[in-house]
Amino acid sequence: MGSVRDEFSMSILDRLVEAAALLALVACGVFVVLGWMLLPDSVPMHFSTHGAPDRFGSKHELWVLLGVYALTY
């Protein structure tokens, strides 16, 4: 049985995927913060298979989506 360090070491690919996921999370957060004043009060939240929005919600729901993204990261 190897040491704890060996069991939890990540490959270069694992590190790249982790870095990309973290960068995407931060980019989403920056987008919401910087674009907050420009966003309309009602934003599309779900799209049909044809690409048309079929559910609208408050722009405040973007914080919920960002929170879920952060929790699943």
GROMACS elastic network, one bead per residue, 0.5 to 0.9 nm:
[ bonds ]
;  ai    aj funct       b0    kb
    2     5     6  0.79735   500
    2     6     6  0.59254   500
    2     7     6  0.66929   500
    3     6     6  0.52973   500
    3     7     6  0.65343   500
    3     8     6  0.89666   500
    4     7     6  0.51506   500
    4     8     6  0.63669   500
    4     9     6  0.85506   500
    5     8     6  0.54010   500
    5     9     6  0.59057   500
    6     9     6  0.53408   500
    6    10     6  0.88213   500
    7    10     6  0.87785   500
   10    13     6  0.79163   500
   10    14     6  0.56329   500
   10    15     6  0.63729   500
   11    14     6  0.50939   500
   11    15     6  0.63332   500
   11    16     6  0.86900   500
   12    15     6  0.50823   500
   12    16     6  0.61910   500
   12    17     6  0.86691   500
   13    16     6  0.50434   500
   13    17     6  0.61822   500
   13    18     6  0.85693   500
   14    17     6  0.51883   500
   14    18     6  0.61501   500
   14    19     6  0.85641   500
   15    18     6  0.50692   500
   15    19     6  0.60488   500
   15    20     6  0.85539   500
   16    19     6  0.50437   500
   16    20     6  0.60948   500
   16    21     6  0.85897   500
   17    20     6  0.50921   500
   17    21     6  0.61652   500
   17    22     6  0.85963   500
   18    21     6  0.51582   500
   18    22     6  0.61549   500
   18    23     6  0.85139   500
   18    73     6  0.88577   500
   19    22     6  0.51455   500
   19    23     6  0.60100   500
   19    24     6  0.85523   500
   20    23     6  0.50323   500
   20    24     6  0.61205   500
   20    25     6  0.86259   500
   21    24     6  0.51103   500
   21    25     6  0.62341   500
   21    26     6  0.87009   500
   21    73     6  0.73361   500
   22    25     6  0.50403   500
   22    26     6  0.61980   500
   22    27     6  0.85020   500
   22    70     6  0.89647   500
   22    73     6  0.76234   500
   23    26     6  0.51579   500
   23    27     6  0.60063   500
   23    28     6  0.85826   500
   24    28     6  0.61356   500
   24    29     6  0.86280   500
   25    28     6  0.52323   500
   25    29     6  0.63494   500
   25    30     6  0.87292   500
   25    66     6  0.77874   500
   25    69     6  0.71274   500
   25    70     6  0.68552   500
   25    73     6  0.81090   500
   26    29     6  0.50669   500
   26    30     6  0.61413   500
   26    31     6  0.85268   500
   27    30     6  0.50555   500
   27    31     6  0.60156   500
   27    32     6  0.86356   500
   28    31     6  0.50311   500
   28    32     6  0.62725   500
   28    33     6  0.86813   500
   28    66     6  0.72683   500
   29    32     6  0.52383   500
   29    33     6  0.62088   500
   29    34     6  0.85647   500
   29    63     6  0.86397   500
   29    66     6  0.68986   500
   30    33     6  0.51327   500
   30    34     6  0.58996   500
   30    35     6  0.81273   500
   31    34     6  0.53844   500
   31    35     6  0.57020   500
   31    36     6  0.80212   500
   32    35     6  0.52825   500
   32    36     6  0.55682   500
   32    39     6  0.88253   500
   32    62     6  0.74322   500
   32    63     6  0.80354   500
   32    66     6  0.87484   500
   33    36     6  0.53935   500
   33    37     6  0.84451   500
   34    37     6  0.75628   500
   34    38     6  0.84121   500
   35    38     6  0.52726   500
   35    39     6  0.62077   500
   36    39     6  0.54111   500
   36    40     6  0.85662   500
   36    59     6  0.81364   500
   37    40     6  0.80384   500
   39    42     6  0.80855   500
   39    43     6  0.75576   500
   39    59     6  0.71220   500
   40    43     6  0.63665   500
   40    58     6  0.85285   500
   40    59     6  0.71160   500
   41    57     6  0.81697   500
   41    58     6  0.56809   500
   41    59     6  0.55144   500
   41    60     6  0.82651   500
   42    56     6  0.61362   500
   42    57     6  0.53740   500
   42    59     6  0.58657   500
   43    55     6  0.86095   500
   43    56     6  0.54342   500
   43    57     6  0.55508   500
   43    58     6  0.61536   500
   43    59     6  0.58131   500
   43    61     6  0.89940   500
   43    62     6  0.89800   500
   44    47     6  0.74995   500
   44    53     6  0.57516   500
   44    54     6  0.75242   500
   44    55     6  0.59618   500
   44    57     6  0.63554   500
   44    58     6  0.86612   500
   44    59     6  0.88491   500
   45    53     6  0.72566   500
   45    54     6  0.78488   500
   45    55     6  0.55340   500
   45    56     6  0.52289   500
   45    57     6  0.60475   500
   45    58     6  0.87729   500
   45    61     6  0.85151   500
   45    62     6  0.86836   500
   46    52     6  0.85112   500
   46    53     6  0.57283   500
   46    54     6  0.58091   500
   46    55     6  0.51404   500
   46    56     6  0.71248   500
   47    50     6  0.76591   500
   47    51     6  0.54659   500
   47    52     6  0.53564   500
   47    54     6  0.53793   500
   47    55     6  0.70480   500
   48    51     6  0.52320   500
   48    52     6  0.53971   500
   48    53     6  0.61483   500
   48    54     6  0.60215   500
   48    55     6  0.89494   500
   49    52     6  0.75211   500
   50    53     6  0.88539   500
   51    54     6  0.89123   500
   53    56     6  0.73072   500
   57    60     6  0.81086   500
   57    61     6  0.67044   500
   57    62     6  0.89302   500
   58    61     6  0.56020   500
   58    62     6  0.78825   500
   59    62     6  0.56312   500
   59    63     6  0.80275   500
   60    63     6  0.57609   500
   60    64     6  0.74470   500
   61    64     6  0.50796   500
   61    65     6  0.64540   500
   61    66     6  0.86687   500
   62    65     6  0.50157   500
   62    66     6  0.60914   500
   62    67     6  0.84928   500
   63    67     6  0.60225   500
   63    68     6  0.85915   500
   64    68     6  0.61912   500
   64    69     6  0.85545   500
   65    68     6  0.51278   500
   65    69     6  0.61602   500
   65    70     6  0.86098   500
   66    69     6  0.50022   500
   66    70     6  0.61489   500
   66    71     6  0.86364   500
   67    70     6  0.50043   500
   67    71     6  0.61327   500
   67    72     6  0.85886   500
   68    71     6  0.50625   500
   68    72     6  0.61376   500
   68    73     6  0.85139   500
   69    72     6  0.52365   500
   69    73     6  0.61212   500
   70    73     6  0.51115   500
